[in-house]
Amino acid sequence: MNNNESYMDIPKKKNVLLLFLLSIVTLLTYTYIWYIKRSPELNNLKTKSKLDKSLPLISLLLFILVILAAIGMVAVAKIKSVNPNPINAPIEFQILFGIEVTLILICLIVYIMMAFKVHKILNQSLINKESNVKLSALYTLVFNFLYLQYEINRIIDDKEGNRRTGPLISLILLVLSAITIGILYYLKIPSFLFA
């Protein structure tokens, strides 16, 4: 960021690995809090696009509803002795299951919308900085707020022109993990992991 913006409340550097661990410990709740905390900072950047703070708040509320619906499904399953086949489950369980799936889809759509709104804000910030670098849409889609924070860190350090090694390594590890899990599942080795 240039010096005349240093006094403003603009996005700060954060450790991406720590953010990842924090999101896991909080059962992904922190991912929404990151957007809530960053929205005023991002809106202080001199860009045309702004992130409405109500969008992260609504997404957090939706995520809490997802958790509550999941708890409700577990409670109904225990009370009604639901078998693994939800088609034969009681109507209460089926309704909660439908609500859960709908809320998850809405949550996912809003989550992706927020990421690409911040993606746009950061790209406009790079243009204002007279940089010809653009953020990766693929990394934004796959890694969401973690990638956005990674790019914020790079912009603050004036390293946005350097090669993006962190997201590339993470993407390779993610793909290799998915392939390994798929192979283990297909071969049923070890079967206790997938029972």
Disulfide bonds with the S-S distance in Angstrom:
none
